[in-house]
Amino acid sequence: MGAHAFQQEITSERELREILGTPSQRAADKVIDHIDKHCAALIGQSPFMVIASADAEGNIDVSPKGDPAGFVKVLDENTLVIPDRKGNKRGDTFSNILQSTKVALIFLTPGYQETLRVSGSARIVRDPALLKSLAHEGSVPLFATVVDVEKALFHCAKCIIRSGLWEHTGAEGVPNFGEILVDHADLDQTPEQVQQAIDESKMTSLY
């Protein structure tokens, strides 16, 4: 439990529904169990997605993934494939999948207000032919995450509209990553030194 106590904490589904109400029939029935042509169309145009996973103890992690539009491949109506690209080698999502296969994804497409939510079970594979088909700029991924789809639904546009997400062009007031890493990782370097290394990595090791 958190350190703060608040009044009127909701602790049951009954309490929740008394206040929130129930979804419309349209909202309740929009969930499907496969990737249809509409889902496939959005995935094919999406350059960015986020994947949620959890370890055996239920500790949850969320990881962003990005590449040219359509980087997540639709093998068939029940199967998605996510290529692994160069990163920090933490492998949090991979470690979680080895403990608990359940994952959830959300796809975003710049300029498109609705998002797509997909959930299912995941596997880590190194199939040579599959990995070769996922190569980009001559770089073949070390792994691919195969998601066996169990649920898919489009999420309405209200959160994108309220946030003005696709209208933003900067992040004024947010420190650069070098400054953040010096503080969070307790590095014995200046923020400028760390940021220079980060900027060089962005230019030389995307793939």
C-alpha positions as CSV (number, residue, x, y, z in Angstrom):
1,M,0.0,0.0,0.0
2,G,1.1,3.6,-0.6
3,A,2.2,6.0,2.1
4,H,-0.9,8.2,1.8
5,A,-4.3,7.6,3.1
6,F,-7.3,9.0,1.2
7,Q,-11.0,9.1,1.8
8,Q,-13.6,7.0,-0.1
9,E,-11.2,4.4,-1.6
10,I,-13.0,2.1,-4.0
11,T,-12.4,-1.5,-3.0
12,S,-15.0,-3.6,-4.9
13,E,-16.4,-4.0,-8.3
14,R,-19.9,-3.2,-6.9
15,E,-18.7,0.2,-5.6
16,L,-16.9,0.9,-8.9
17,R,-20.0,0.2,-10.9
18,E,-22.3,2.2,-8.7
19,I,-20.3,5.3,-9.5
20,L,-18.9,4.5,-13.0
21,G,-21.9,2.8,-14.4
22,T,-21.8,0.2,-17.1
23,P,-20.5,0.4,-20.6
24,S,-22.8,0.8,-23.6
25,Q,-23.6,-2.3,-25.6
26,R,-21.4,-1.0,-28.3
27,A,-18.4,-0.5,-26.0
28,A,-19.0,-3.9,-24.4
29,D,-19.2,-5.8,-27.6
30,K,-16.3,-4.2,-29.5
31,V,-13.8,-6.8,-28.3
32,I,-12.8,-9.5,-30.8
33,D,-10.5,-12.5,-30.5
34,H,-8.3,-12.0,-33.6
35,I,-6.6,-9.5,-35.9
36,D,-9.2,-8.6,-38.5
37,K,-8.6,-6.3,-41.6
38,H,-9.2,-3.1,-39.5
39,C,-6.6,-4.1,-36.9
40,A,-4.2,-5.2,-39.5
41,A,-4.5,-1.9,-41.3
42,L,-3.7,0.1,-38.2
43,I,-0.8,-2.1,-37.3
44,G,0.5,-1.7,-40.8
45,Q,0.6,2.1,-40.4
46,S,1.8,2.2,-36.8
47,P,5.5,3.1,-36.1
48,F,5.2,2.9,-32.3
49,M,3.7,0.5,-29.8
50,V,4.0,-0.2,-26.1
51,I,4.2,-3.7,-24.6
52,A,3.3,-4.5,-21.0
53,S,4.4,-7.7,-19.3
54,A,4.8,-9.0,-15.8
55,D,7.1,-11.4,-13.9
56,A,6.0,-14.4,-11.9
57,E,5.4,-12.2,-8.8
58,G,3.2,-9.8,-10.8
59,N,5.7,-7.0,-11.0
60,I,4.7,-5.1,-14.1
61,D,6.9,-3.5,-16.8
62,V,6.0,-1.4,-19.8
63,S,8.4,-1.0,-22.7
64,P,8.1,1.2,-25.8
65,K,9.0,-0.2,-29.3
66,G,9.4,1.9,-32.4
67,D,10.5,1.4,-36.0
68,P,9.2,2.3,-39.5
69,A,5.5,2.0,-39.9
70,G,4.4,-1.7,-40.1
71,F,7.4,-3.0,-38.1
72,V,5.1,-5.3,-36.2
73,K,4.2,-8.1,-38.6
74,V,0.8,-9.7,-38.9
75,L,1.5,-13.4,-39.7
76,D,-2.1,-14.3,-39.6
77,E,-5.3,-13.3,-37.8
78,N,-4.0,-14.9,-34.6
79,T,-0.3,-14.1,-34.7
80,L,1.8,-11.0,-34.4
81,V,5.6,-10.8,-34.6
82,I,7.7,-8.0,-33.0
83,P,11.4,-7.7,-34.0
84,D,13.9,-6.9,-31.4
85,R,16.2,-3.9,-32.1
86,K,19.4,-2.7,-30.5
87,G,18.8,-1.2,-27.0
88,N,20.2,-1.2,-23.5
89,K,20.3,-5.0,-23.2
90,R,18.2,-5.0,-20.0
91,G,15.7,-7.4,-21.6
92,D,13.0,-6.7,-19.1
93,T,10.2,-7.8,-21.4
94,F,12.0,-11.0,-22.4
95,S,12.7,-11.9,-18.8
96,N,9.1,-11.4,-17.9
97,I,7.9,-13.5,-20.8
98,L,10.0,-16.4,-19.6
99,Q,8.2,-16.2,-16.3
100,S,4.7,-15.3,-17.3
101,T,3.7,-15.3,-21.0
102,K,0.9,-12.8,-20.8
103,V,1.4,-9.5,-22.6
104,A,-0.6,-6.5,-23.7
105,L,0.2,-4.1,-26.5
106,I,-1.1,-0.7,-27.5
107,F,-0.5,0.7,-31.0
108,L,-0.3,4.4,-31.8
109,T,-0.3,6.0,-35.3
110,P,0.6,9.6,-35.6
111,G,-2.3,11.7,-36.9
112,Y,-4.8,8.9,-36.2
113,Q,-6.9,9.5,-33.1
114,E,-7.9,6.0,-32.2
115,T,-5.5,3.4,-30.7
116,L,-5.5,-0.4,-30.9
117,R,-5.2,-2.6,-27.8
118,V,-4.1,-6.3,-28.2
119,S,-3.4,-8.9,-25.6
120,G,-2.4,-12.5,-25.6
121,S,0.5,-14.9,-24.8
122,A,4.1,-14.3,-26.0
123,R,7.1,-16.5,-27.0
124,I,10.7,-15.5,-27.7
125,V,11.9,-17.1,-30.9
126,R,15.1,-17.3,-33.0
127,D,13.7,-18.8,-36.2
128,P,16.3,-18.0,-38.8
129,A,13.9,-17.4,-41.7
130,L,11.6,-15.3,-39.6
131,L,14.5,-13.2,-38.2
132,K,15.8,-12.7,-41.8
133,S,12.4,-11.4,-42.9
134,L,12.5,-8.8,-40.1
135,A,15.9,-7.4,-41.0
136,H,16.1,-3.6,-41.4
137,E,19.0,-1.7,-43.0
138,G,21.0,-4.9,-43.1
139,S,20.6,-5.7,-39.4
140,V,18.9,-9.0,-38.5
141,P,17.3,-9.0,-35.0
142,L,18.6,-11.4,-32.4
143,F,15.1,-12.3,-31.3
144,A,11.5,-11.9,-32.3
145,T,8.6,-11.8,-29.9
146,V,5.7,-13.9,-31.2
147,V,2.3,-12.9,-29.7
148,D,-0.6,-15.4,-29.9
149,V,-3.5,-13.0,-30.0
150,E,-6.4,-13.5,-27.6
151,K,-8.1,-10.1,-27.6
152,A,-8.1,-7.0,-29.7
153,L,-10.1,-3.8,-29.5
154,F,-10.0,-0.3,-30.7
155,H,-9.8,2.4,-28.0
156,C,-11.8,5.6,-28.6
157,A,-10.1,8.9,-29.5
158,K,-10.9,10.9,-26.4
159,C,-7.6,10.6,-24.6
160,I,-5.7,11.6,-27.8
161,I,-8.0,14.6,-28.3
162,R,-7.8,15.7,-24.7
163,S,-4.0,15.4,-24.7
164,G,-3.5,17.1,-28.0
165,L,-0.9,14.4,-28.5
166,W,-0.3,14.9,-32.2
167,E,-0.2,18.7,-31.8
168,H,2.8,18.8,-29.5
169,T,6.2,19.7,-31.0
170,G,8.5,19.9,-27.9
171,A,8.9,19.1,-24.2
172,E,9.9,22.4,-22.6
173,G,11.0,22.1,-19.0
174,V,11.9,18.4,-19.2
175,P,15.6,17.7,-18.5
176,N,17.8,16.0,-21.1
177,F,18.4,12.2,-20.7
178,G,22.1,12.8,-19.7
179,E,21.1,14.8,-16.7
180,I,18.4,12.2,-15.7
181,L,20.9,9.3,-16.0
182,V,23.6,11.0,-13.9
183,D,21.0,11.4,-11.1
184,H,19.2,8.0,-11.4
185,A,22.3,5.8,-12.0
186,D,24.6,7.9,-9.7
187,L,27.2,8.3,-12.5
188,D,30.6,9.8,-11.9
189,Q,30.3,11.9,-15.1
190,T,28.9,15.2,-16.1
191,P,25.4,15.4,-17.7
192,E,27.1,16.9,-20.8
193,Q,29.5,13.9,-21.1
194,V,26.6,11.4,-20.7
195,Q,24.4,13.3,-23.2
196,Q,27.2,13.3,-25.8
197,A,27.5,9.5,-25.5
198,I,23.7,9.2,-25.8
199,D,23.6,11.4,-28.9
200,E,26.5,9.4,-30.5
201,S,24.6,6.2,-29.8
202,K,21.5,7.5,-31.4
203,M,23.4,8.2,-34.6
204,T,25.5,5.0,-34.8
205,S,23.6,2.1,-33.3
206,L,20.0,2.3,-34.2
207,Y,20.3,-1.0,-36.1
